[in-house]
């Protein structure tokens, strides 16, 4: 028995060593904790000196829950996300009121994360001039935004910068929630340790990621990846999804697990069936989420969700297009025209500030419910 355990330990140690030696040059790629040439620790340290806190997350749910008006969300590999993860990030973009930076998104993810934008092939040169009025770009000057993707869009309010061949490599798009925006950056060069000191890369990176006091650095894990297709829309096999250097390690671990299973199988008893737990009702889930909001003191997040949902329902009732449901100029006059009785400040109710305490949050929910009920019955 001791000899068998020793053999298993040697196999496991060999697998770990082999994986470490063959992990490739992309170890820590775009990781704000990595000092490798392709890591991003340098920009994270510079942001820290300027009072910006960086939090690394690996799932779309963590990323969406961490967003807010004071938050910048960086998605390092949008094309890797599955449909469910893209939906969660899109909801966060619409509701957070903060900034979202999508790093080199392709058509695979743009259709969900930024509808109305498409790619226009690769940029011809690496270093480009701003040629736009965006303050972050004009102060940074020439930067390494080229060498990868270019974009095109006809969306109103879009700011196009660093063009290559007539198409921008950096786009800034306003979002539905007041004060929020989405930045499409066609190249990762300005965030890498090895190129941060070149041209105006550091200035541009700090201004794009440091406009809010909190930075959520979302590095999608394998669990968040689209199981069916890769960024190019082509089917991938299981072996193609395994990072370089880990194939042999996984094979050795599989053999070790098989030997351990054969060794322990004679001690296992018969299988025992067990009934599944009772399904949790939706109301209990809602109450549990509300308790978490209350425990965290997240009145801003709760108020944002309540107002956004009410605006969407009111827009459907008064005939405002869904794309304009979060625009005060379009929604407020239509809602006010349906109200009777004493005048009220609809703008403050639907687009106001964060409640100061729990009682004010409850009062806000009551007022929103009363407003929707009056519009629905008018």
C-alpha positions, 0 to 999 in steps of 0.5 A: 500500500505504501509503495502504491501511494509513493508511485501515485505521488511521483506521478502527480509531482511529475505531472505538475513539473511537466505542466510548469515546464511546458506552460508556454509563453502566455503564462499570466497573459494580460494578468494584472498580477503577472510581471511577465512581458505579456502580463499587465502588472505595470498598469495595475501598479500605476492605477493603484498609485492613482487610487484605483483599486483592481479586482480580478474575477474569472466568471461573468456573474462575478463581473456583473455583480461587481459593476456600478456607476463607480466601476470600470469593467475590463473584459480581456477576452470577449470572444471566449464568452458563451451565450449566457456569459455574454448576456450577463455582461450585456445586462451589466453594461445596460444597467451599471452606469459605469464604463465597460472596456472590451478588449479586441472583441470580434464579430463573434461577441460584438453581436451581443455585447455591442450591437451595431458595431462590426469589425473591418479586418486588421489594422495596417500599422501598430502605432497610430495617431488619435485624430479625434476629440476624445480627451483621453486620446488627445492627451495620450497622443500616438499609441499602439492601438493598431496591429489587430482589429478595426471597427465600423459603426453607424450608431449615434454618439459614437466617438471614433479614434486612432483610425487605420485605413479610414476605420477606428481601432478605438470606439467609445459608445454611450450606453442606455444608462446615464453616465455609462459608456462602452470602450472597444479597444482593437489591440491589447498592446497598450496594457502589456508590460513589455509595451506600456512605456512606448509612445502614449500607451501608458497615458491612454491605458491609465485614462481608459481604465482609471476614470472610475475608482474601482476596476474589475479585471475580468479574465474569463475562465474555461468554464465561461467559454463557449462550448460550441465554437471558438472566436472564429466560429469554427468547431473546436475539439477537446484537445484544442481547448486544452492549453499548451503543455497540459496535455501530457499532464492531464494524461498522467493524472488520468492514468494515476486516477485510473490506478487509484480507482482500481486500487480502491474499487474493491472497497466500495459498496453498492450504489445507494439511490437518493431523492433530490432536494426540493426545488427552491421557489423563485420568491425565496431566491428573490428574498435571498438576493434582497437580503444579500443587497441589504447586508452589503448595503448595496442601495445604489445597485438595488435602486438602479435595478428597480428604476431600470426595470420600471423604465422598461415596463413604462416604455412599453406602456407609453409607446416609447421604443425599448432603445430609448427607455433609459433616455429621460428626454424620450421617456419622461414626457410620454409618462407625464402625459399619462398622469392625472392629479397632482404634478410630480417630478417624474425625472427624479423618480425614474432617474434620480440619485441613490436613496440615503437609507433603507427607508428611502429605498422602500419608499422609492419602490412604493413610488415606482409601483404607484407610478406604474400602476397609474400609467397602466390604468390611465 
